[in-house]
Amino acid sequence: MPKVEFNTLDQWLSWIESCHPSEIELGLDRLRQVYEAMALDLSHSRKVIIGGTNGKGSTVAMLDQILRDQGYSVGCFTSPHFIRYNERVKLAGQPVNDEILIDAFRAIEAARGEISLTYFEYNTLAALYVFAQQKPDVALLEVGLGGRLDAVNIIDADIAVVTTVSVDHVDWLGDDREQIGYEKAGIYRSGAVAVCGDANPPQKLIDYATEINADLHLRNRDFNLQFGDDGLWDWSGVTAAKEAVELTGLPDIHLPKANAATVLQVLQLIDMPISYDKVPASLANASLTGRMQKLSYNGFPYTLDVAHNPEAAEYLAGRLQASPAEGRTLMLLGMLADKDIDQVLNFLVPVVDHWSLATLAVPRGQTSEQLQQKLAIQGVAVESTAAYDSVQEALAGLEGLLQKGDRVIVAGSFFTVAGALTAMNMDG
């Protein structure tokens, strides 16, 4: 019998958040004991694990869209959520309902004995329980942090993907890109397919894949993309039999094309029939909350992008430069203090005309005044900035500033985007 019992998902989540002293505890021993006790059978699903610094969510979103458009059933496990916890576990493109998640938590509680689990470990086991029950054709599992010691790595992937490798989460992974690459490569398996979408992969990642005899496919060696002058782009890669293959005249898409190139290589290796004539439309239709997400609010165009590290900020700045506004670009920015804020601002300052800065009232949250000081150091005039105590207040403050032709970018953190979506009363 379960040791605890609750009737609502909110009650379960409140309890789960409180039952482990640490938000993060890297390591798989405790988790593996509970996973084995649950005796979950995932053999009916092709398992694809997606790790990396940036691009995990968009890679999952594109694979999900393409595979569902091909007629396959797909389960997705991602994090964090924006509005509702249920966003973390999806089937057929939709968040699962409360009852399914409550059943999963009951099963975990019945199996864990005296073993304590972190919030993310509960999340992972719940998703795996759901997929074991529902048996989707493909289970897409996003790594939470790192790879080697992340909870998702209790699963042996049929295909393991590292999207990109850059410096982030330095308190947990260190500030050395080679070591971070090694940690992320920990999701690779001996004899199984491994893909890396980084244009300059760390040597330690390559060495580890070679050491364990993974079937490694690298961007700029095994697959690549080329941009045309007409906004279209081409992809080249290899089949599982190492035969050259290409797709040309691919359309412009909402999500990063570099990640789409990785997705296309994964499709070549997934050992499932794919009708490639449908793939361009699927890529164009794929979207993701908080990643270059465009919406209209109070009659003005808003773009929400979580961009919280230098690589993501550089990409966002490039997209803004490529499609300038008729008027000004105003940015609502809120960040966590342990991010490389200076470098993020360095990329964004040239493309932003006005800054609405929000304090994030969460652990590690940076204050708006501290962000204002960092912008001043980078030469931004104080008249071009405004400091607010919350995302909601910053959003309200923008209403009096906006003029015809202006656009607003909301960025800097998942918390910033989630706060904006909540204040806008929009479903994430």
C-alpha positions as CSV (number, residue, x, y, z in Angstrom):
1,M,0.0,0.0,0.0
2,P,1.2,3.5,-0.7
3,K,2.5,5.4,2.4
4,V,0.7,8.5,1.3
5,E,-2.5,9.2,-0.6
6,F,-3.8,12.4,-2.1
7,N,-6.8,13.1,-4.2
8,T,-5.6,15.9,-6.4
9,L,-2.5,16.4,-8.6
10,D,-1.7,19.7,-6.8
11,Q,-1.6,17.8,-3.5
12,W,0.8,15.2,-4.9
13,L,3.0,17.9,-6.4
14,S,3.2,19.9,-3.1
15,W,4.2,16.8,-1.3
16,I,6.8,15.7,-3.8
17,E,8.4,19.2,-3.8
18,S,8.8,18.9,0.0
19,C,10.0,15.3,0.5
20,H,13.7,15.7,-0.6
21,P,16.1,18.2,0.9
22,S,17.7,19.0,-2.4
23,E,16.2,20.2,-5.7
24,I,19.0,18.4,-7.5
25,E,21.0,15.3,-6.4
26,L,23.0,13.9,-9.3
27,G,23.4,10.1,-9.4
28,L,21.4,7.1,-10.5
29,D,21.7,4.5,-7.7
30,R,18.6,5.5,-5.7
31,L,16.5,6.1,-8.8
32,R,17.6,2.8,-10.4
33,Q,16.4,0.9,-7.3
34,V,12.9,2.4,-7.5
35,Y,12.8,2.0,-11.3
36,E,13.7,-1.7,-11.0
37,A,11.1,-2.2,-8.3
38,M,8.4,-0.7,-10.6
39,A,9.3,-3.3,-13.3
40,L,8.3,-1.0,-16.1
41,D,8.3,-2.5,-19.6
42,L,9.2,0.0,-22.3
43,S,10.1,-2.5,-24.9
44,H,7.1,-1.5,-27.0
45,S,8.6,2.0,-27.6
46,R,11.5,3.2,-29.6
47,K,13.4,5.3,-27.1
48,V,15.2,8.5,-28.1
49,I,17.0,10.5,-25.4
50,I,17.8,14.2,-26.2
51,G,20.5,16.0,-24.2
52,G,22.6,19.1,-24.8
53,T,22.9,22.7,-23.6
54,N,20.5,24.4,-26.0
55,G,18.0,23.0,-28.5
56,K,16.7,20.0,-26.6
57,G,13.1,21.3,-26.5
58,S,13.0,22.3,-30.1
59,T,14.5,19.0,-31.2
60,V,11.8,17.1,-29.2
61,A,9.1,19.3,-30.7
62,M,10.2,18.7,-34.3
63,L,10.6,15.0,-33.8
64,D,7.2,14.8,-32.2
65,Q,5.5,16.8,-35.0
66,I,7.2,14.8,-37.8
67,L,6.6,11.4,-36.2
68,R,2.9,12.1,-35.4
69,D,2.4,13.4,-38.9
70,Q,3.7,10.1,-40.1
71,G,1.0,8.3,-38.2
72,Y,3.1,7.1,-35.2
73,S,2.1,7.5,-31.6
74,V,4.5,9.6,-29.6
75,G,5.1,10.2,-25.9
76,C,7.2,13.2,-24.8
77,F,8.9,14.0,-21.5
78,T,10.3,17.5,-21.2
79,S,11.0,20.1,-18.6
80,P,10.4,22.5,-17.1
81,H,6.7,23.4,-17.5
82,F,5.4,26.9,-18.1
83,I,1.8,26.9,-16.7
84,R,0.8,23.4,-15.8
85,Y,2.8,20.5,-14.6
86,N,1.0,18.2,-17.1
87,E,3.0,19.9,-19.9
88,R,6.0,17.7,-18.9
89,V,4.3,14.5,-20.1
90,K,2.5,14.5,-23.4
91,L,0.9,11.9,-25.5
92,A,-0.3,12.5,-29.1
93,G,0.8,16.1,-28.7
94,Q,-1.3,16.8,-25.6
95,P,-0.5,17.0,-21.9
96,V,-1.8,14.0,-20.1
97,N,-4.6,14.4,-17.6
98,D,-4.3,14.6,-13.8
99,E,-5.6,11.1,-13.3
100,I,-2.9,9.5,-15.4
101,L,-0.2,11.4,-13.4
102,I,-1.8,10.6,-10.1
103,D,-1.8,6.9,-11.0
104,A,1.9,7.2,-11.8
105,F,2.8,8.9,-8.5
106,R,0.8,6.2,-6.6
107,A,2.9,3.5,-8.4
108,I,6.1,5.3,-7.5
109,E,5.1,5.6,-3.9
110,A,4.2,2.0,-3.7
111,A,7.6,1.0,-5.0
112,R,10.1,3.4,-3.5
113,G,10.1,2.0,0.1
114,E,12.4,4.2,2.2
115,I,14.3,5.6,-0.7
116,S,14.0,9.4,-1.1
117,L,13.6,10.9,-4.5
118,T,14.1,14.5,-5.8
119,Y,11.3,16.3,-7.6
120,F,12.9,15.7,-11.0
121,E,13.4,12.0,-10.2
122,Y,9.7,11.7,-9.5
123,N,9.0,13.5,-12.7
124,T,11.1,11.1,-14.7
125,L,9.6,7.9,-13.1
126,A,6.1,9.3,-13.6
127,A,6.8,9.8,-17.3
128,L,8.3,6.4,-17.7
129,Y,5.3,4.8,-15.9
130,V,2.9,6.6,-18.3
131,F,4.8,5.4,-21.3
132,A,5.0,1.9,-20.0
133,Q,1.2,1.9,-19.6
134,Q,0.4,3.7,-22.9
135,K,3.0,2.0,-25.1
136,P,3.6,4.8,-27.7
137,D,5.6,3.9,-30.8
138,V,8.3,6.4,-29.8
139,A,9.2,7.8,-26.4
140,L,11.1,11.1,-26.6
141,L,12.9,11.8,-23.3
142,E,14.6,15.1,-22.6
143,V,17.6,15.2,-20.3
144,G,17.2,17.6,-17.4
145,L,20.8,18.4,-16.5
146,G,24.0,17.1,-17.9
147,G,23.6,13.5,-19.0
148,R,25.7,10.9,-17.4
149,L,24.2,11.4,-13.9
150,D,20.8,12.7,-15.0
151,A,17.7,10.7,-14.1
152,V,16.7,10.1,-17.7
153,N,20.0,8.2,-18.1
154,I,18.5,5.1,-16.3
155,I,17.1,4.3,-19.8
156,D,19.2,2.7,-22.5
157,A,18.4,4.8,-25.6
158,D,17.9,3.3,-29.0
159,I,19.1,6.7,-30.2
160,A,20.9,9.3,-28.0
161,V,21.2,12.9,-29.2
162,V,23.4,15.7,-27.9
163,T,22.2,18.9,-29.5
164,T,24.8,21.4,-28.6
165,V,27.5,21.8,-25.9
166,S,28.3,25.1,-24.3
167,V,28.9,26.4,-20.8
168,D,25.8,26.5,-18.6
169,H,24.9,25.1,-15.1
170,V,28.5,25.8,-14.0
171,D,27.7,25.0,-10.4
172,W,26.8,21.4,-11.4
173,L,28.8,20.7,-14.6
174,G,31.8,23.0,-14.3
175,D,32.9,25.8,-16.7
176,D,35.0,23.6,-19.0
177,R,33.3,22.8,-22.3
178,E,35.3,19.5,-22.8
179,Q,34.2,18.2,-19.4
180,I,30.6,19.3,-20.0
181,G,30.7,17.4,-23.4
182,Y,31.9,14.3,-21.6
183,E,29.0,14.6,-19.1
184,K,26.5,15.0,-21.9
185,A,27.9,12.1,-23.8
186,G,27.1,9.8,-20.9
187,I,23.7,9.2,-22.5
188,Y,25.4,7.3,-25.4
189,R,25.4,3.5,-25.3
190,S,27.7,0.9,-26.6
191,G,26.7,-0.3,-30.1
192,A,23.7,2.1,-30.2
193,V,23.1,5.1,-32.4
194,A,24.6,8.4,-31.1
195,V,24.1,11.8,-32.7
196,C,25.8,15.2,-32.0
197,G,24.4,18.3,-33.5
198,D,27.2,20.6,-32.3
199,A,29.1,22.3,-35.1
200,N,32.3,21.9,-33.1
201,P,31.8,18.9,-30.8
202,P,34.2,18.6,-27.8
203,Q,36.9,16.0,-28.3
204,K,36.0,14.3,-25.0
205,L,32.5,13.6,-26.4
206,I,34.0,12.0,-29.5
207,D,36.5,10.1,-27.5
208,Y,33.9,8.7,-25.2
209,A,31.6,7.6,-28.0
210,T,34.6,5.9,-29.7
211,E,35.7,4.2,-26.4
212,I,32.3,2.6,-25.9
213,N,31.8,1.8,-29.6
214,A,28.7,4.0,-30.1
215,D,27.6,4.5,-33.7
216,L,28.4,8.2,-33.6
217,H,27.0,10.7,-36.2
218,L,28.5,14.2,-36.2
219,R,27.4,17.4,-37.7
220,N,29.9,18.8,-40.3
221,R,31.1,15.2,-40.8
222,D,28.1,13.0,-41.3
223,F,25.4,15.5,-41.8
224,N,25.1,19.3,-42.4
225,L,22.9,22.1,-43.7
226,Q,23.4,24.8,-46.2
227,F,21.4,28.1,-46.5
228,G,20.2,29.5,-49.8
229,D,19.7,33.1,-50.8
230,D,15.9,32.6,-51.1
231,G,15.3,31.6,-47.5
232,L,15.2,27.9,-48.3
233,W,17.8,25.5,-47.1
234,D,19.3,22.1,-47.9
235,W,20.3,19.2,-45.8
236,S,22.7,16.4,-46.4
237,G,23.4,13.3,-44.2
238,V,23.8,9.6,-44.2
239,T,21.5,6.6,-43.9
240,A,22.0,3.8,-41.3
241,A,24.0,2.0,-44.1
242,K,26.3,5.1,-44.4
243,E,24.9,6.0,-47.8
244,A,24.7,9.7,-48.7
245,V,21.3,11.3,-48.8
246,E,20.0,14.8,-49.1
247,L,16.9,16.9,-48.9
248,T,16.8,20.2,-50.8
249,G,14.6,23.3,-50.9
250,L,13.4,23.0,-47.3
251,P,11.2,25.8,-46.1
252,D,11.8,28.5,-43.5
253,I,10.8,27.3,-40.0
254,H,10.0,28.7,-36.6
255,L,12.6,26.7,-34.7
256,P,16.4,26.6,-35.2
257,K,17.4,25.1,-38.5
258,A,20.6,23.7,-36.9
259,N,18.4,21.6,-34.6
260,A,16.3,20.6,-37.6
261,A,19.4,19.3,-39.3
262,T,20.0,17.1,-36.3
263,V,16.4,15.9,-36.3
264,L,16.7,14.9,-40.0
265,Q,19.7,12.8,-39.2
266,V,17.9,11.1,-36.4
267,L,15.0,10.2,-38.8
268,Q,17.5,8.5,-41.0
269,L,18.6,6.3,-38.1
270,I,15.4,5.6,-36.3
271,D,14.6,2.4,-38.2
272,M,11.0,3.3,-38.9
273,P,9.5,4.0,-42.3
274,I,9.4,7.8,-43.0
275,S,7.7,9.5,-45.9
276,Y,10.0,12.4,-46.6
277,D,7.5,14.3,-48.8
278,K,5.6,15.1,-45.6
279,V,8.6,16.2,-43.5
280,P,9.0,19.8,-44.8
281,A,5.5,20.7,-43.8
282,S,6.0,19.0,-40.4
283,L,9.1,21.1,-39.8
284,A,7.3,24.3,-40.7
285,N,4.4,23.5,-38.4
286,A,6.5,22.5,-35.4
287,S,6.4,25.0,-32.6
288,L,7.3,25.2,-28.9
289,T,6.2,27.4,-26.0
290,G,8.8,30.0,-25.2
291,R,11.0,29.3,-28.2
292,M,10.6,32.1,-30.8
293,Q,6.9,31.9,-29.9
294,K,5.0,34.7,-31.6
295,L,1.7,36.1,-30.3
296,S,-0.3,39.3,-30.2
297,Y,-1.1,41.0,-26.9
298,N,-3.0,44.3,-26.6
299,G,-2.5,44.8,-30.3
300,F,1.3,44.5,-30.4
301,P,3.5,41.7,-31.6
302,Y,5.3,39.8,-28.8
303,T,8.0,37.1,-29.2
304,L,8.7,34.8,-26.2
305,D,12.1,33.1,-26.1
306,V,13.6,31.7,-23.0
307,A,17.2,32.5,-24.2
308,H,19.0,32.3,-20.8
309,N,22.6,31.6,-21.8
310,P,25.1,33.2,-24.4
311,E,24.5,30.6,-27.2
312,A,20.7,31.1,-27.0
313,A,21.1,34.9,-26.7
314,E,23.3,35.0,-29.8
315,Y,20.7,33.0,-31.8
316,L,17.9,35.3,-30.6
317,A,20.0,38.4,-31.6
318,G,20.6,36.9,-35.0
319,R,16.9,36.3,-35.6
320,L,16.1,39.9,-34.5
321,Q,18.7,41.3,-36.8
322,A,17.5,39.3,-39.7
323,S,13.9,40.6,-39.4
324,P,14.1,44.2,-38.0
325,A,11.0,45.9,-36.6
326,E,9.2,48.7,-38.2
327,G,9.6,50.6,-35.0
328,R,11.5,49.8,-31.9
329,T,12.5,46.6,-30.2
330,L,11.6,46.5,-26.5
331,M,12.8,43.7,-24.3
332,L,11.2,42.4,-21.1
333,L,14.2,40.6,-19.5
334,G,14.4,38.7,-16.2
335,M,17.3,36.3,-15.4
336,L,18.8,34.1,-12.8
337,A,21.9,35.3,-11.1
338,D,24.0,32.1,-11.8
339,K,23.7,32.6,-15.6
340,D,26.4,34.4,-17.7
341,I,24.4,37.6,-17.7
342,D,27.1,39.8,-19.0
343,Q,27.7,37.8,-22.1
344,V,23.9,37.4,-22.7
345,L,23.6,41.2,-22.5
346,N,26.6,41.6,-24.8
347,F,24.7,39.8,-27.6
348,L,21.4,41.5,-27.0
349,V,22.4,45.1,-26.4
350,P,23.0,45.9,-30.2
351,V,19.4,44.8,-31.1
352,V,17.4,46.3,-28.3
353,D,16.1,49.9,-28.0
354,H,14.5,49.8,-24.6
355,W,14.8,47.4,-21.7
356,S,12.0,46.6,-19.2
357,L,13.8,44.7,-16.5
358,A,12.0,42.3,-14.1
359,T,13.0,40.9,-10.7
360,L,12.5,37.2,-10.6
361,A,11.2,36.3,-7.1
362,V,12.6,32.8,-7.2
363,P,15.7,31.2,-5.7
364,R,18.8,32.5,-7.6
365,G,16.6,35.3,-9.1
366,Q,18.5,38.5,-10.2
367,T,16.9,41.8,-9.3
368,S,15.9,44.3,-11.9
369,E,18.2,46.9,-10.3
370,Q,21.2,44.5,-10.7
371,L,20.3,44.0,-14.4
372,Q,20.1,47.8,-14.8
373,Q,23.6,48.2,-13.4
374,K,25.0,45.5,-15.7
375,L,23.4,47.3,-18.7
376,A,24.9,50.6,-17.6
377,I,28.4,49.0,-17.6
378,Q,27.7,48.0,-21.2
379,G,26.9,51.6,-22.1
380,V,23.1,51.5,-22.1
381,A,21.7,54.8,-21.0
382,V,19.5,54.7,-17.9
383,E,16.7,56.4,-19.8
384,S,16.5,53.3,-22.0
385,T,15.8,51.1,-19.1
386,A,13.0,50.6,-16.5
387,A,13.2,48.4,-13.4
388,Y,10.2,46.5,-12.1
389,D,9.6,44.2,-9.1
390,S,8.0,41.4,-11.2
391,V,7.3,40.2,-14.7
392,Q,3.7,41.2,-14.3
393,E,4.6,44.8,-13.4
394,A,7.1,45.0,-16.3
395,L,4.4,43.8,-18.7
396,A,2.0,46.4,-17.4
397,G,4.6,49.1,-17.7
398,L,5.2,48.3,-21.4
399,E,1.6,49.3,-22.2
400,G,2.4,53.0,-21.8
401,L,5.6,52.8,-23.8
402,L,4.6,51.0,-26.9
403,Q,4.1,52.9,-30.2
404,K,2.9,51.8,-33.6
405,G,5.5,49.5,-35.3
406,D,7.1,48.5,-32.0
407,R,7.6,44.8,-31.0
408,V,8.3,43.2,-27.6
409,I,10.7,40.4,-26.9
410,V,10.3,38.5,-23.6
411,A,13.4,36.6,-22.7
412,G,16.1,35.6,-20.1
413,S,14.5,32.6,-18.3
414,F,11.8,30.0,-18.3
415,F,10.5,31.9,-15.2
416,T,10.3,35.1,-17.3
417,V,8.3,33.5,-20.1
418,A,6.1,31.6,-17.7
419,G,5.4,34.8,-15.8
420,A,4.5,36.6,-19.0
421,L,2.2,33.9,-20.2
422,T,0.4,33.8,-16.8
423,A,0.0,37.6,-16.8
424,M,-1.3,37.6,-20.3
425,N,-3.7,34.9,-19.2
426,M,-2.6,32.6,-22.1
427,D,-2.3,28.9,-22.0
428,G,1.3,27.7,-22.2
